[in-house]
């Protein structure tokens, strides 16, 4: 009787292990499909990052309302983001104080498959001076944006990759 119970327990453990390994394989295949889809979207050069989080002055995570984004289309970038950092000079753009630009990208550098992610770095010229933008996108579409204006502190944003809409 004791032998029969141990066989039943052993079979249950084996069935559980097989079930877990199948679900892990399914998730890995799903991430590969998503990763290849995002990779082709990034290579197309026309995409948008919907930004939903940023970090404040003290490093606290701030959730953002919809409507903040970084859009890349060919060699142009369009950006509408809030700014929660420190300004080193008085802003010449008194409209809202955020980071907003529609500009041609310069000094563009693209790298793929660096730690399984896509990296895009470029500069833009703003009325206040130049600005360096560094975008990292992971295979699941999660994006990390670092913006370093010359006249303000560096700002970090997080968002999700999506297909850019045609203007």
Secondary structure, DSSP 8 states (H G I E B T S, - for coil): -HHHHHHHHHHHHHHHHHHHHHHHHHHHHHHHHHHHHHHHHHHHTEEEEEEEEEE-TTS-EEE--S--EEEEETTEEEEEE---S-BSS--S-TTTSSEEEEEE-EEEEEE-SSSSEEEEEEEEEETTEEEEEEEEEETTSEEEEEEEETTB--EEEEEEEEE----
